[in-house]
C-alpha cells in the first residue's frame, strides 16, 4: 500500500490532463447542478463516488472549494484546481486496495486455501503491474473494476450462503454493483 501511495503522491496534478483535469472539472460542474462534460463514457460510478467524498471533505474543511463559486472567489484558482486534483487522485490507492481485497476475499470464499496459499494469492493480486499504472491517475476504468470486484465478492458470498433471504440480498447487491460497473465504463 505504501508503494501505491508513494507513486500516487509523486505525480504533479497537471501530468494527466485527459482524465485528471476532465474528472476534476466535471465533479465541480456536478456540484453546481450541471451535467458532466465528459461524454466519451458515462462515468456514473466515478462521479457518484467522487461527488460524495468531495462533499464530505469540503464539509470537514479538507478541501477549500466545492463548486464554481468557490473557484471564482479563490485568489488563485489554479491552486484550488491542483488541490482538488490531488484530493481525487488520492482516492486511487484506496480503490486499488479495495479491488485487491475484494478479489482476494472472493477467491478465498470460492476456494478455501491454506494460510500460506492465501497469502501467496494476496501478494499475487497486490503486485499486478497494471495497478501501478492505474493508481497514478484518475480513470473511469479503475472505478469500473472497483464495482466489478465488489460484485464478484458479493456473488461468491451468495454462492456460499445457505439462507435464502441472505442469498437474495447478496444477489441484489451483486446486480446493483454490476450496474454501477457498467454505467461507469461501458467499453470495459
C-alpha positions as a printed Julia matrix, in Angstrom:
188×3 Matrix{Float64}:
   0.0     0.0     0.0
   2.84    2.39    0.76
   4.24    1.79   -2.75
   0.85    2.77   -4.19
   0.54    5.95   -2.13
   4.18    6.89   -2.75
   3.81    6.64   -6.52
   0.49    8.44   -6.44
   1.88   11.41   -4.5
   4.91   11.91   -6.78
   2.93   12.82   -9.89
   2.06   16.51  -10.31
  -1.57   17.48  -10.77
  -1.04   18.6   -14.38
   0.59   15.36  -15.6
  -2.56   13.71  -16.99
  -4.82   16.37  -18.35
  -7.05   13.97  -20.27
  -8.58   12.33  -17.21
  -7.44   14.19  -14.11
  -8.4    17.59  -15.49
 -11.66   16.4   -17.02
 -12.83   14.5   -13.94
 -11.95   17.34  -11.6
 -13.82   19.86  -13.73
 -16.78   17.54  -14.15
 -17.16   16.9   -10.42
 -17.17   20.66   -9.87
 -19.79   21.08  -12.59
 -21.91   18.45  -10.89
 -21.58   20.29   -7.56
 -23.12   23.25   -9.4
 -26.01   21.03  -10.51
 -24.82   20.69  -14.11
 -24.16   17.6   -16.18
 -20.55   16.46  -16.61
 -18.86   17.4   -19.88
 -17.07   14.07  -20.38
 -19.23   12.35  -22.99
 -16.98    9.54  -24.22
 -18.32    7.2   -21.49
 -20.97    7.62  -18.82
 -18.72    7.65  -15.74
 -21.67    7.31  -13.36
 -19.77    5.32  -10.75
 -16.76    7.62  -10.61
 -18.88   10.75  -10.37
 -21.21    9.19   -7.79
 -18.24    8.26   -5.6
 -16.13   11.41   -6.04
 -19.02   13.84   -5.7
 -19.97   12.21   -2.41
 -16.43   12.18   -0.99
 -15.86   15.74   -2.25
 -18.9    17.0    -0.35
 -17.78   15.23    2.84
 -14.21   16.54    2.53
 -15.45   20.08    1.94
 -17.77   19.96    4.95
 -14.84   18.75    7.08
 -12.58   21.52    5.73
 -10.22   19.13    3.94
 -10.68   20.81    0.53
 -11.24   24.52    0.05
 -13.58   24.53   -2.96
 -16.85   22.74   -3.54
 -18.28   24.42   -6.62
 -17.52   27.06   -9.23
 -18.39   29.92   -6.83
 -15.61   28.78   -4.51
 -13.28   28.57   -7.5
 -14.22   32.08   -8.66
 -13.62   33.5    -5.18
 -10.19   31.92   -4.85
  -7.16   34.17   -5.04
  -5.51   31.62   -7.32
  -7.96   29.18   -8.96
  -5.09   27.06  -10.27
  -4.06   26.18   -6.71
  -7.65   25.19   -5.9
  -7.74   23.01   -9.01
  -4.42   21.41   -8.04
  -5.77   20.72   -4.55
  -8.91   19.06   -5.93
  -6.97   17.01   -8.46
  -4.63   15.76   -5.74
  -7.61   15.03   -3.49
  -9.39   12.99   -6.18
  -6.21   11.21   -7.18
  -5.53   10.32   -3.54
  -8.56    8.0    -3.74
  -6.79    5.7    -6.19
  -4.56    3.74   -3.76
  -7.62    3.02   -1.61
  -9.61    1.91   -4.66
  -6.7    -0.38   -5.57
  -6.67   -1.81   -2.05
 -10.43   -2.41   -2.2
 -10.06   -4.18   -5.56
  -7.25   -6.38   -4.26
  -9.06   -7.3    -1.06
 -12.39   -7.91   -2.82
 -10.9   -10.28   -5.36
  -8.78  -11.96   -2.7
 -11.74  -12.49   -0.34
 -13.89  -13.75   -3.22
 -11.14  -16.2    -4.13
 -10.96  -17.42   -0.53
 -14.72  -17.9    -0.43
 -14.69  -19.85   -3.68
 -11.54  -21.86   -2.93
 -10.69  -22.39    0.73
  -6.89  -22.22    0.83
  -4.19  -22.8     3.39
  -2.79  -19.73    5.1
   0.4   -19.78    3.01
  -1.52  -20.16   -0.27
  -3.95  -17.41    0.73
  -1.06  -15.08    1.47
   0.6   -16.01   -1.85
  -2.61  -15.1    -3.69
  -2.81  -11.8    -1.83
   0.77  -10.97   -2.89
  -0.02  -12.04   -6.46
  -3.08   -9.77   -6.65
  -1.3    -6.84   -4.98
   1.76   -7.0    -7.26
  -0.03   -6.71  -10.58
   1.76   -4.12  -12.76
  -1.5    -2.7   -14.06
  -2.36   -1.44  -10.59
   0.73    0.77  -10.51
  -0.35    2.47  -13.72
  -3.96    2.9   -12.59
  -3.19    4.48   -9.22
  -1.18    7.22  -10.88
  -4.18    8.91  -12.47
  -7.94    9.23  -12.19
  -9.51    6.74  -14.6
 -13.07    5.58  -15.0
 -11.82    2.08  -15.82
 -10.44    1.75  -12.32
 -13.79    2.58  -10.75
 -15.47    0.16  -13.16
 -13.19   -2.63  -11.93
 -13.75   -1.48   -8.33
 -17.5    -2.0    -8.64
 -17.0    -5.24  -10.59
 -14.66   -6.67   -7.92
 -17.16   -5.82   -5.18
 -19.88   -7.51   -7.25
 -17.65  -10.58   -7.61
 -17.22  -10.69   -3.83
 -20.98  -10.49   -3.25
 -21.57  -13.13   -5.92
 -19.18  -15.53   -4.2
 -20.84  -14.74   -0.86
 -24.23  -15.53   -2.42
 -22.85  -18.78   -3.81
 -21.65  -19.82   -0.35
 -24.76  -18.6     1.53
 -27.33  -21.21    2.59
 -30.06  -18.91    3.96
 -32.3   -17.91    1.05
 -33.08  -14.38    2.22
 -29.4   -13.52    2.71
 -28.51  -15.14   -0.62
 -31.14  -12.96   -2.29
 -29.69   -9.81   -0.68
 -26.2   -10.74   -1.86
 -27.5   -11.29   -5.39
 -29.34   -7.95   -5.39
 -26.16   -6.21   -4.23
 -24.26   -8.04   -6.98
 -26.7    -6.74   -9.58
 -26.54   -3.17   -8.3
 -22.74   -3.2    -8.27
 -22.59   -4.7   -11.77
 -24.96   -1.93  -12.87
 -22.62    0.66  -11.37
 -19.71   -1.01  -13.14
 -21.5    -0.97  -16.48
 -22.65    2.63  -16.1
 -19.15    3.72  -15.18
 -17.37    2.41  -18.26
 -19.44    0.67  -20.9
 -16.41   -0.2   -23.05
 -14.7    -2.1   -20.22
